[in-house]
């Protein structure tokens, strides 16, 4: 049987197909999440809410540091401020 695949080759092809499908689904899910995240309105026009509350100063937030609360995206000046916000966003 010259054209048939052995069990190892079938398993290899199945594994590759499964991996490809997993990567494809992950990419689609990631793109959907990014689209959903970007569609949320930005709170405080992109200023950091923690800096505003604690230091009474308007500081622009970093788009890489964001959290969602009550349907809005909030940007933060530093990772520490983002963690403060995430620990108690209702304040």
MMTF fields as JSON, N, C-alpha, C and O atoms, coordinates in Angstrom:
{
  "mmtfVersion": "1.0.0",
  "mmtfProducer": "UNKNOWN",
  "numBonds": 363,
  "numAtoms": 364,
  "numGroups": 91,
  "numChains": 1,
  "numModels": 1,
  "chainsPerModel": [1],
  "groupsPerChain": [91],
  "chainIdList": ["A"],
  "bondAtomList": [4, 2, 8, 6, 12, 10, 16, 14, 20, 18, 24, 22, 28, 26, 32, 30, 36, 34, 40, 38, 44, 42, 48, 46, 52, 50, 56, 54, 60, 58, 64, 62, 68, 66, 72, 70, 76, 74, 80, 78, 84, 82, 88, 86, 92, 90, 96, 94, 100, 98, 104, 102, 108, 106, 112, 110, 116, 114, 120, 118, 124, 122, 128, 126, 132, 130, 136, 134, 140, 138, 144, 142, 148, 146, 152, 150, 156, 154, 160, 158, 164, 162, 168, 166, 172, 170, 176, 174, 180, 178, 184, 182, 188, 186, 192, 190, 196, 194, 200, 198, 204, 202, 208, 206, 212, 210, 216, 214, 220, 218, 224, 222, 228, 226, 232, 230, 236, 234, 240, 238, 244, 242, 248, 246, 252, 250, 256, 254, 260, 258, 264, 262, 268, 266, 272, 270, 276, 274, 280, 278, 284, 282, 288, 286, 292, 290, 296, 294, 300, 298, 304, 302, 308, 306, 312, 310, 316, 314, 320, 318, 324, 322, 328, 326, 332, 330, 336, 334, 340, 338, 344, 342, 348, 346, 352, 350, 356, 354, 360, 358],
  "bondOrderList": [1, 1, 1, 1, 1, 1, 1, 1, 1, 1, 1, 1, 1, 1, 1, 1, 1, 1, 1, 1, 1, 1, 1, 1, 1, 1, 1, 1, 1, 1, 1, 1, 1, 1, 1, 1, 1, 1, 1, 1, 1, 1, 1, 1, 1, 1, 1, 1, 1, 1, 1, 1, 1, 1, 1, 1, 1, 1, 1, 1, 1, 1, 1, 1, 1, 1, 1, 1, 1, 1, 1, 1, 1, 1, 1, 1, 1, 1, 1, 1, 1, 1, 1, 1, 1, 1, 1, 1, 1, 1],
  "groupList": [{"groupName": "UNK", "atomNameList": ["N", "CA", "C", "O"], "elementList": ["N", "C", "C", "O"], "formalChargeList": [0, 0, 0, 0], "bondAtomList": [1, 0, 2, 1, 3, 2], "bondOrderList": [1, 1, 2], "singleLetterCode": "X", "chemCompType": "L-PEPTIDE LINKING"}],
  "groupTypeList": [0, 0, 0, 0, 0, 0, 0, 0, 0, 0, 0, 0, 0, 0, 0, 0, 0, 0, 0, 0, 0, 0, 0, 0, 0, 0, 0, 0, 0, 0, 0, 0, 0, 0, 0, 0, 0, 0, 0, 0, 0, 0, 0, 0, 0, 0, 0, 0, 0, 0, 0, 0, 0, 0, 0, 0, 0, 0, 0, 0, 0, 0, 0, 0, 0, 0, 0, 0, 0, 0, 0, 0, 0, 0, 0, 0, 0, 0, 0, 0, 0, 0, 0, 0, 0, 0, 0, 0, 0, 0, 0],
  "groupIdList": [1, 2, 3, 4, 5, 6, 7, 8, 9, 10, 11, 12, 13, 14, 15, 16, 17, 18, 19, 20, 21, 22, 23, 24, 25, 26, 27, 28, 29, 30, 31, 32, 33, 34, 35, 36, 37, 38, 39, 40, 41, 42, 43, 44, 45, 46, 47, 48, 49, 50, 51, 52, 53, 54, 55, 56, 57, 58, 59, 60, 61, 62, 63, 64, 65, 66, 67, 68, 69, 70, 71, 72, 73, 74, 75, 76, 77, 78, 79, 80, 81, 82, 83, 84, 85, 86, 87, 88, 89, 90, 91],
  "secStructList": [7, 7, 1, 7, 7, 7, 2, 2, 2, 2, 2, 2, 2, 2, 2, 2, 2, 2, 2, 2, 2, 2, 2, 2, 2, 2, 2, 2, 2, 2, 2, 2, 2, 2, 2, 2, 2, 2, 2, 1, 3, 3, 4, 4, 4, 4, 5, 7, 2, 2, 2, 2, 2, 2, 2, 7, 7, 7, 7, 5, 7, 3, 3, 3, 3, 3, 3, 3, 3, 6, 6, 3, 3, 3, 3, 3, 1, 1, 2, 2, 2, 2, 2, 2, 2, 2, 2, 7, 6, 6, 7],
  "xCoordList": [0.84, 0.0, 0.875, 1.267, 1.153, 2.107, 1.492, 2.314, 0.42, -0.066, -0.658, -1.017, -0.764, -1.397, -0.415, 0.794, -0.944, -0.136, -0.088, -1.07, 1.047, 1.173, 0.56, 0.212, 0.418, -0.21, 0.531, -0.106, 1.833, 2.586, 2.335, 2.172, 2.303, 2.061, 0.634, 0.406, -0.321, -1.705, -1.79, -2.431, -1.147, -1.147, -0.476, -0.955, 0.633, 1.352, 0.459, 0.375, -0.206, -1.102, -2.276, -2.669, -2.828, -3.929, -3.462, -4.174, -2.271, -1.737, -1.512, -1.837, -0.966, -0.752, -2.072, -2.197, -3.047, -4.355, -5.009, -5.602, -4.902, -5.476, -4.787, -5.446, -3.474, -2.721, -3.094, -3.297, -3.187, -3.574, -4.957, -5.171, -5.893, -7.249, -7.265, -7.96, -6.511, -6.422, -5.863, -6.402, -4.795, -4.182, -5.154, -5.251, -5.867, -6.846, -7.964, -8.335, -8.501, -9.567, -9.049, -9.742, -7.835, -7.255, -7.073, -7.321, -6.646, -6.461, -7.792, -7.875, -8.813, -10.139, -10.681, -11.223, -10.535, -11.008, -10.255, -10.851, -8.973, -8.158, -8.57, -8.7, -8.772, -9.193, -10.568, -10.814, -11.453, -12.786, -12.691, -13.379, -11.839, -11.667, -11.077, -11.528, -10.073, -9.459, -10.492, -10.545, -11.309, -12.357, -13.351, -13.738, -13.765, -14.7, -14.081, -14.737, -12.806, -12.126, -12.029, -12.296, -11.652, -11.519, -12.851, -12.894, -13.943, -15.245, -15.794, -16.773, -15.194, -15.632, -15.191, -14.067, -16.068, -15.67, -14.586, -14.535, -13.745, -12.664, -13.175, -13.721, -12.996, -13.413, -12.404, -11.206, -12.875, -12.055, -11.169, -10.091, -11.621, -10.881, -9.448, -8.569, -9.214, -7.89, -6.954, -5.787, -7.447, -6.616, -6.7, -7.705, -5.661, -5.567, -6.467, -6.261, -7.46, -8.365, -7.681, -8.07, -6.68, -5.998, -5.154, -5.17, -4.424, -3.624, -4.538, -4.216, -5.656, -6.601, -7.147, -7.227, -7.52, -8.109, -7.072, -7.333, -5.897, -4.905, -4.06, -3.735, -3.701, -2.776, -3.451, -2.826, -4.727, -5.479, -4.764, -4.638, -4.294, -3.547, -4.03, -4.258, -4.179, -4.586, -3.336, -2.472, -3.246, -2.112, -2.649, -3.512, -2.129, -2.564, -2.196, -1.084, -3.14, -2.901, -2.21, -2.253, -1.586, -0.897, -1.894, -2.51, -2.071, -3.025, -2.7, -3.573, -1.464, -1.092, -1.598, -1.68, -1.932, -2.391, -3.855, -4.163, -4.742, -6.155, -6.961, -6.599, -8.063, -9.019, -10.415, -10.643, -11.338, -12.735, -13.524, -13.429, -14.302, -15.194, -16.451, -16.379, -17.586, -18.899, -19.003, -19.538, -18.484, -18.617, -17.662, -17.786, -16.722, -15.753, -14.331, -14.03, -13.471, -12.04, -11.376, -11.599, -10.574, -9.805, -8.327, -7.868, -7.589, -6.157, -5.409, -5.901, -4.219, -3.453, -2.042, -1.469, -1.5, -0.153, 0.901, 1.908, 0.687, 1.638, 0.886, -0.325, 1.614, 1.029, 0.547, -0.478, 1.269, 0.867, -0.496, -1.325, -0.735, -2.025, -3.14, -4.272, -2.82, -3.803, -4.183, -5.359, -3.208, -3.493, -4.312, -5.19, -4.038, -4.835, -6.286, -7.203, -6.487, -7.826, -8.538, -9.696, -7.852, -8.47, -8.819, -9.724, -8.11, -8.427, -9.697, -10.349, -10.051, -11.255, -11.75, -11.617, -12.313, -12.688, -13.872, -14.033, -14.695, -15.872, -15.506, -16.324, -14.309, -13.892, -13.665, -13.304],
  "yCoordList": [-1.181, 0.0, 1.231, 1.754, 1.653, 2.729, 4.081, 4.884, 4.463, 5.81, 5.999, 7.116, 4.931, 5.074, 5.616, 5.414, 6.292, 6.869, 5.907, 5.239, 5.855, 5.044, 5.758, 6.934, 5.071, 5.681, 6.917, 7.872, 6.921, 8.097, 9.309, 10.419, 9.114, 10.242, 10.767, 11.976, 9.859, 10.318, 11.121, 12.171, 10.633, 11.344, 12.705, 13.699, 12.75, 14.009, 14.996, 16.16, 14.554, 15.452, 15.907, 17.073, 14.984, 15.342, 16.375, 17.341, 16.179, 17.125, 18.498, 19.513, 18.539, 19.825, 20.518, 21.727, 19.769, 20.36, 20.893, 21.972, 20.145, 20.575, 21.842, 22.773, 21.867, 23.047, 24.261, 25.347, 24.09, 25.19, 25.714, 26.925, 24.804, 25.209, 25.966, 26.973, 25.491, 26.161, 27.574, 28.52, 27.72, 29.041, 29.96, 31.141, 29.439, 30.243, 30.73, 31.902, 29.844, 30.236, 31.264, 32.233, 31.055, 32.014, 33.381, 34.403, 33.413, 34.692, 35.403, 36.619, 34.675, 35.272, 35.795, 36.898, 35.007, 35.449, 36.683, 37.605, 36.705, 37.857, 39.101, 40.182, 38.956, 40.097, 40.604, 41.81, 39.685, 40.089, 40.853, 41.856, 40.38, 41.055, 42.44, 43.398, 42.565, 43.867, 44.816, 45.984, 44.332, 45.178, 45.612, 46.779, 44.672, 45.012, 46.037, 46.996, 45.823, 46.729, 48.13, 49.115, 48.223, 49.539, 50.24, 51.459, 49.473, 50.096, 50.729, 51.472, 50.455, 51.05, 52.514, 52.829, 53.412, 54.818, 54.997, 54.253, 55.979, 56.251, 57.195, 58.258, 56.802, 57.629, 58.736, 58.555, 59.855, 61.015, 61.503, 62.05, 61.306, 61.738, 61.222, 61.863, 60.065, 59.455, 59.859, 59.467, 60.629, 61.005, 59.929, 59.225, 59.804, 58.784, 59.146, 60.186, 58.305, 58.618, 58.554, 59.279, 57.705, 57.574, 58.813, 59.334, 59.284, 60.502, 61.686, 62.531, 61.739, 62.838, 62.797, 63.833, 61.623, 61.522, 61.7, 62.381, 61.088, 61.121, 62.389, 62.913, 62.885, 64.025, 65.301, 66.359, 65.189, 66.353, 66.984, 68.203, 66.086, 66.53, 65.737, 64.53, 66.442, 65.792, 65.246, 66.013, 63.915, 63.301, 62.345, 61.511, 62.481, 61.633, 60.18, 59.882, 59.279, 57.856, 57.225, 57.758, 56.105, 55.331, 54.352, 53.574, 54.366, 53.441, 51.965, 51.113, 51.651, 50.273, 49.829, 48.633, 50.786, 50.498, 50.905, 52.069, 49.957, 50.296, 49.214, 48.038, 49.649, 48.741, 49.195, 50.357, 48.257, 48.592, 48.548, 47.603, 49.593, 49.664, 50.399, 51.467, 49.827, 50.408, 50.792, 51.847, 49.921, 50.138, 51.149, 51.476, 51.65, 52.63, 52.111, 51.352, 52.552, 52.24, 53.373, 54.545, 53.032, 54.033, 53.769, 52.63, 54.833, 54.738, 55.195, 56.027, 54.645, 54.928, 55.367, 54.956, 56.205, 56.728, 55.659, 55.608, 54.804, 53.744, 52.461, 52.473, 51.364, 50.064, 50.066, 49.459, 50.734, 50.805, 51.474, 51.021, 52.54, 53.228, 52.357, 52.387, 51.594, 50.668, 49.616, 49.278, 49.104, 48.112, 48.707, 48.037, 49.94, 50.617, 50.719, 50.434, 51.123, 51.25, 49.903, 49.8, 48.872, 47.564, 46.926, 46.096, 47.309, 46.762, 47.368, 46.749, 48.576, 49.232, 50.275, 51.472, 49.858, 50.813, 51.716, 52.778, 51.317, 52.138, 53.424, 54.342, 53.514, 54.739, 55.775, 56.904],
  "zCoordList": [0.0, 0.0, 0.0, 1.043, -1.151, -1.284, -0.958, -0.518, -1.053, -0.777, 0.606, 0.977, 1.371, 2.681, 3.715, 3.608, 4.693, 5.765, 6.944, 7.265, 7.564, 8.769, 9.947, 9.84, 11.082, 12.255, 12.751, 13.196, 12.687, 13.148, 12.267, 12.773, 10.972, 10.063, 10.232, 10.191, 10.422, 10.636, 11.933, 11.973, 12.988, 14.268, 14.121, 14.667, 13.384, 13.153, 12.418, 12.811, 11.362, 10.617, 11.482, 11.444, 12.256, 13.153, 14.173, 14.449, 14.734, 15.721, 15.107, 15.723, 13.913, 13.236, 12.937, 13.129, 12.473, 12.165, 13.439, 13.429, 14.525, 15.8, 16.304, 16.765, 16.213, 16.639, 15.803, 16.345, 14.486, 13.606, 13.973, 14.031, 14.219, 14.58, 15.906, 16.04, 16.869, 18.163, 18.008, 18.583, 17.242, 17.023, 16.301, 16.634, 15.325, 14.588, 15.506, 15.46, 16.335, 17.269, 18.273, 18.586, 18.775, 19.729, 19.081, 19.721, 17.831, 17.137, 16.933, 17.106, 16.574, 16.381, 17.714, 17.776, 18.768, 20.083, 20.545, 21.101, 20.322, 20.719, 19.938, 20.514, 18.655, 17.836, 18.271, 18.287, 18.623, 19.086, 20.403, 20.593, 21.312, 22.595, 22.396, 23.024, 21.532, 21.268, 20.679, 21.061, 19.758, 19.177, 20.251, 20.307, 21.105, 22.175, 23.123, 23.529, 23.474, 24.393, 23.804, 24.494, 22.549, 21.908, 21.699, 21.534, 21.706, 21.499, 22.777, 22.716, 23.919, 25.186, 25.219, 24.827, 25.686, 25.791, 26.869, 27.848, 26.667, 27.615, 28.698, 28.401, 29.95, 31.081, 31.362, 31.148, 31.831, 32.199, 31.05, 31.28, 29.837, 28.634, 28.594, 28.019, 29.206, 29.16, 30.284, 30.291, 31.225, 32.38, 33.456, 33.558, 34.244, 35.282, 36.471, 37.098, 36.79, 37.901, 39.274, 40.19, 39.42, 40.713, 40.992, 42.107, 39.997, 40.171, 40.474, 41.309, 39.804, 40.03, 41.457, 42.116, 41.935, 43.273, 44.386, 45.378, 44.219, 45.295, 45.302, 46.367, 44.118, 44.046, 43.549, 43.481, 43.203, 42.696, 41.501, 41.389, 40.599, 39.434, 38.221, 38.299, 37.102, 35.863, 35.171, 34.746, 35.061, 34.371, 33.309, 33.584, 32.105, 31.008, 31.279, 31.717, 31.013, 31.213, 30.012, 28.903, 30.246, 29.224, 28.601, 29.33, 27.275, 26.64, 26.867, 26.703, 27.239, 27.526, 28.904, 29.181, 29.753, 31.124, 31.238, 31.494, 31.051, 31.11, 31.787, 31.787, 32.363, 33.017, 32.636, 32.3, 32.696, 32.391, 33.686, 34.469, 33.889, 35.042, 34.604, 33.996, 34.912, 34.593, 33.116, 32.776, 32.243, 30.809, 30.207, 29.026, 30.972, 30.471, 30.656, 31.578, 29.742, 29.865, 30.614, 30.309, 31.579, 32.314, 32.066, 32.14, 31.77, 31.52, 32.763, 33.525, 32.963, 34.18, 33.84, 32.831, 34.696, 34.494, 34.749, 34.043, 35.75, 36.078, 36.396, 36.619, 36.413, 36.751, 38.21, 38.521, 39.092, 40.499, 40.641, 41.43, 39.891, 39.958, 39.381, 39.865, 38.361, 37.806, 38.856, 38.993, 39.585, 40.623, 41.762, 42.306, 42.123, 43.156, 42.71, 43.481, 41.47, 40.925, 40.885, 41.289, 40.399, 40.265, 41.609, 41.687, 42.651, 43.968, 44.556, 45.397, 44.118, 44.627, 43.628, 43.886, 42.503, 41.454, 41.81, 41.209, 42.767, 43.1, 43.817, 43.882, 44.354, 45.034, 44.009, 44.34]
}
